[in-house]
Amino acid sequence: GGKHCRISDQETNGKNPTASPNDFSDPVYKEIAMTNGYINRMTREELRSKLAEFQLETRGVKDVLKKRLKNYYKKQKLMQKETVNGNSYYDYICVVDFEATCEEGNPPEFKHEIIEFPIVLLNTRTLEIEDTFQQYVKPEVNPKLSDFCVSLTGITQDIVDKADTFPQVLQNVVDWMRQRELGTKYSYTMLTDGSWDMSKFLKIQCCVSRIKYPSFAKKWINIRKSYGNFYKVPRNQTKLTIMLEKLGMNYDGRPHSGLDDSKNIARIAIRMLQDGCELRVNERMHAGQLMTVASSAPLEGAPAPRMPHYKN
């Protein structure tokens, strides 16, 4: 049975540790604070017409609209100051949403195996999905999918029977990422919806396949946390469908298709970047346990992907 990982929900405020107190004495911060107060008093209609005036997205709930407008003004004001450092950010974000074998009622001792490995490559400069990768995976411990799993994911027995096993698919992933020069020419990081993809599914899969946990997947952005902190919504309102809905979007495609889920998660990430959120790594694996990464930690891209070694 898997040990349950305790996750600390202690998150530091987004303070920049290198900022000295006098950085904030600049009058521009006073102007920003004044503007924010003004925006807080606006109605949804006023917010929408102001956003329209600046040719910004007008969809979403009131809190989202406020955040969008505040960030727009803040960016404009700071751009005049030129303190925004554009180089510190990841060039690409790799959105991953695994599908795994499952049974109804999820028995705790069940060994989930990854059956779909999708990646959506998001260019943070153009804010476009530049490329996608998708391969199905043949499970080895429970080669026969449950009816529940087939109807949930839409992945049939025939599909997984014809697929490669996980180590081969992971090798293909590594090759695909290398061809795109991730971690060499371009900085990048992984992004998932929740912490389970990496801390549970990938961890279990590596045990099953007897390979070490890949170094490029040791840190990631859990978009639920980023979304909750950025738009100030409680954790229970960060399910994929709710996040889309609050931003004024509908789900595209088939829910629980790994690739479609990944594309929808990427759409949320794009909207958050447009709204001025700096999506950054907030979770990591350390000695097989899930850990929180403080928002004050230095921004580092993931290493160039390599195929992990086999364990004896």
C-alpha positions in Angstrom: 0.0 0.0 0.0 1.1 3.6 -0.7 2.1 5.8 2.2 -0.2 8.8 2.3 1.7 12.0 1.7 1.0 14.9 4.1 0.8 18.1 2.2 1.4 21.3 4.1 -0.9 24.0 3.0 1.4 26.7 4.4 2.0 29.0 1.5 4.1 32.0 1.7 2.8 35.3 0.4 4.1 36.3 -2.9 6.8 38.6 -1.4 10.0 38.9 -3.3 12.8 38.2 -0.8 15.3 40.4 -2.7 13.1 43.4 -2.6 14.3 46.0 -0.1 11.7 48.0 1.8 12.5 51.2 -0.1 11.5 49.6 -3.4 7.9 50.1 -2.4 8.3 53.8 -1.5 8.2 54.6 -5.2 5.1 56.7 -5.9 4.0 54.3 -8.6 2.9 51.8 -5.9 0.7 54.5 -4.3 -0.9 55.1 -7.7 -1.5 51.3 -8.1 -3.1 51.1 -4.6 -5.4 54.0 -5.4 -6.4 52.4 -8.7 -7.1 49.1 -7.0 -9.4 50.8 -4.5 -11.3 52.4 -7.3 -11.6 49.1 -9.2 -12.9 47.4 -6.0 -15.9 49.7 -6.0 -16.9 49.1 -9.6 -19.9 47.1 -10.6 -19.6 44.1 -12.9 -21.0 46.1 -15.8 -18.5 49.0 -15.2 -15.7 46.4 -15.1 -16.8 44.8 -18.3 -17.0 48.1 -20.2 -13.6 49.2 -18.9 -12.1 45.9 -20.0 -13.7 46.2 -23.4 -12.2 49.7 -23.8 -8.8 48.1 -23.4 -9.7 45.2 -25.7 -9.3 42.7 -22.8 -11.4 39.6 -22.2 -14.8 40.5 -20.6 -15.9 37.0 -19.6 -15.7 35.7 -16.1 -17.1 36.3 -12.6 -16.7 39.7 -10.9 -13.6 38.8 -8.9 -11.9 37.5 -12.0 -12.7 40.7 -13.9 -11.4 42.9 -11.0 -8.1 40.9 -11.0 -7.8 41.2 -14.7 -8.3 45.0 -14.7 -6.0 45.6 -11.7 -3.2 43.6 -13.3 -3.6 45.5 -16.6 -3.2 48.8 -14.8 -0.4 47.5 -12.7 1.4 46.2 -15.8 0.9 49.6 -17.6 2.3 51.5 -14.6 5.2 49.2 -14.0 6.1 49.1 -17.7 6.6 52.8 -17.6 9.0 52.0 -14.7 10.5 49.0 -16.5 10.9 46.8 -13.5 9.3 43.8 -15.0 12.1 41.3 -15.8 10.9 39.2 -18.7 13.9 36.8 -18.8 13.3 35.2 -15.4 10.3 33.2 -16.8 9.9 29.8 -18.3 9.8 29.9 -22.2 7.5 26.8 -22.3 5.0 25.1 -20.0 4.4 21.4 -20.5 0.8 20.6 -19.4 0.4 16.9 -18.5 -2.8 15.1 -17.5 -2.4 11.3 -17.2 -5.2 8.8 -17.5 -4.6 5.7 -15.3 -6.2 2.3 -14.7 -8.9 2.5 -12.1 -11.8 0.6 -10.5 -15.1 1.8 -9.2 -14.8 3.0 -5.6 -11.0 3.1 -5.9 -9.8 0.4 -3.5 -6.8 1.8 -1.6 -4.4 -1.1 -2.5 -5.1 -0.7 -6.2 -2.0 -0.1 -8.3 -2.9 2.6 -10.8 -1.0 2.3 -14.1 -0.7 5.1 -16.6 -2.6 4.3 -19.8 -2.4 7.7 -21.5 0.5 10.1 -21.6 -0.4 13.5 -23.2 1.6 16.7 -23.2 0.4 20.1 -24.4 3.3 22.5 -25.2 2.4 26.0 -24.2 4.5 28.9 -25.4 4.4 31.5 -22.7 5.5 34.3 -25.0 2.9 33.8 -27.7 0.4 32.3 -25.3 -0.4 29.6 -27.9 -0.5 25.8 -27.8 2.5 25.1 -30.1 2.4 21.4 -30.1 0.9 18.3 -28.5 2.1 14.7 -27.8 -0.1 11.8 -27.0 0.6 8.1 -26.6 -1.4 5.3 -25.0 0.3 2.9 -22.6 -0.1 -0.8 -22.1 -0.6 -1.7 -18.4 1.2 -4.7 -17.1 0.0 -5.4 -13.6 -3.7 -5.2 -14.5 -3.7 -5.6 -18.3 -7.5 -5.8 -18.5 -9.2 -2.5 -18.1 -12.3 -2.4 -15.9 -15.6 -1.4 -17.5 -15.6 1.6 -15.2 -12.2 2.7 -16.5 -13.3 2.3 -20.2 -16.4 4.3 -19.7 -14.7 7.1 -17.7 -11.7 7.6 -20.0 -13.1 6.4 -23.4 -9.9 4.3 -23.7 -10.7 0.8 -24.9 -9.0 -2.5 -24.3 -8.0 -2.7 -28.0 -6.2 0.7 -27.7 -4.0 -0.3 -24.7 -3.4 -3.9 -26.1 -1.7 -2.3 -29.1 0.2 0.3 -27.1 3.8 0.3 -25.9 4.7 -0.3 -22.3 5.5 2.7 -20.1 9.3 2.7 -20.3 9.1 2.8 -24.1 6.5 5.6 -24.0 8.6 7.6 -21.5 11.6 7.2 -23.9 9.4 8.6 -26.7 8.4 11.5 -24.4 12.0 12.3 -23.6 12.9 12.2 -27.3 9.9 14.5 -28.2 10.9 17.0 -25.5 14.6 16.9 -26.6 13.6 17.6 -30.2 11.9 20.7 -29.0 15.1 21.7 -27.2 13.4 21.9 -23.8 15.9 22.4 -21.0 18.7 23.2 -23.5 17.8 26.1 -25.7 14.5 26.9 -23.9 13.6 26.9 -20.2 10.4 25.0 -19.3 8.5 23.4 -16.5 5.7 20.9 -16.0 2.1 21.9 -15.1 -0.7 19.6 -13.8 -4.2 19.9 -12.5 -3.7 19.0 -8.9 -0.8 17.1 -7.4 -1.9 13.5 -8.2 -0.4 13.2 -11.7 3.1 13.4 -10.4 3.0 12.5 -6.7 0.7 9.5 -7.2 0.3 8.2 -10.8 3.9 8.8 -12.0 5.3 7.6 -8.7 3.4 4.3 -8.7 4.1 3.8 -12.4 7.9 4.1 -11.9 7.7 1.5 -9.1 5.7 -0.8 -11.3 8.1 -0.3 -14.2 11.1 -0.5 -11.9 12.6 2.8 -13.1 13.8 5.8 -11.1 11.5 8.8 -11.0 12.4 11.1 -13.9 14.2 14.2 -12.8 12.4 16.5 -15.2 9.1 15.7 -13.4 10.3 16.4 -9.9 8.9 19.9 -9.8 5.7 21.3 -11.3 3.0 23.9 -11.2 -0.2 22.6 -9.5 -2.6 24.9 -11.4 -5.3 24.4 -8.8 -3.1 26.0 -6.1 -2.0 28.8 -8.5 -5.6 29.5 -9.5 -6.9 29.5 -5.9 -4.2 31.9 -4.7 -4.4 34.2 -7.7 -8.2 34.6 -8.0 -8.7 34.1 -4.2 -11.1 31.2 -4.4 -11.3 28.3 -1.9 -9.6 25.0 -2.8 -13.0 23.2 -3.3 -13.7 25.6 -6.2 -10.7 24.6 -8.3 -12.0 21.6 -10.1 -11.3 21.8 -13.8 -14.9 22.4 -14.9 -15.4 25.1 -12.1 -12.2 26.9 -13.0 -13.3 27.1 -16.7 -16.8 28.2 -15.7 -15.6 31.0 -13.5 -13.4 32.3 -16.3 -16.4 32.2 -18.6 -15.3 29.2 -20.7 -16.8 25.9 -21.6 -15.0 22.5 -21.6 -13.8 21.6 -25.2 -13.8 17.9 -26.1 -14.3 14.8 -24.1 -13.9 15.0 -20.3 -11.3 12.4 -19.0 -9.6 12.2 -22.3 -6.1 13.0 -21.1 -5.3 15.1 -24.2 -8.5 17.0 -24.0 -8.1 17.6 -20.3 -4.6 18.8 -20.9 -5.8 21.2 -23.6 -8.5 22.7 -21.3 -6.0 23.0 -18.5 -3.7 24.9 -21.0 -6.6 27.2 -21.8 -6.9 28.1 -18.1 -3.1 28.7 -17.9 -3.2 31.0 -20.9 -6.1 33.0 -19.4 -4.2 33.3 -16.1 -1.0 34.5 -17.9 -3.2 37.0 -19.8 -4.6 38.1 -16.4 -1.1 38.8 -15.1 -0.5 35.7 -13.1 3.1 34.5 -13.0 2.6 30.8 -13.0 5.5 29.3 -11.1 6.5 25.9 -9.6 4.7 25.3 -6.4 5.1 21.6 -5.7 7.9 19.1 -5.9 8.8 15.5 -5.1 11.5 15.0 -2.5 12.5 11.5 -1.3 9.3 10.1 -2.7 7.1 12.6 -0.8 5.0 15.5 -2.0 6.3 18.9 -0.8 5.2 22.5 -1.2 7.6 25.0 -3.0 7.4 28.5 -1.5 6.5 31.3 -3.9 9.7 33.1 -2.7 11.9 30.2 -4.1 14.1 31.2 -7.1 12.5 30.5 -10.4 14.3 27.6 -12.0 13.4 25.7 -15.2 13.3 21.9 -15.3 16.5 20.1 -16.4 16.9 18.7 -19.9 14.9 15.4 -20.0 16.8 12.1 -19.7 15.5 8.6 -19.6 15.8 7.4 -15.9 17.9 4.3 -15.0 16.3 1.0 -14.1 16.2 0.0 -10.5 17.5 -3.5 -9.7 
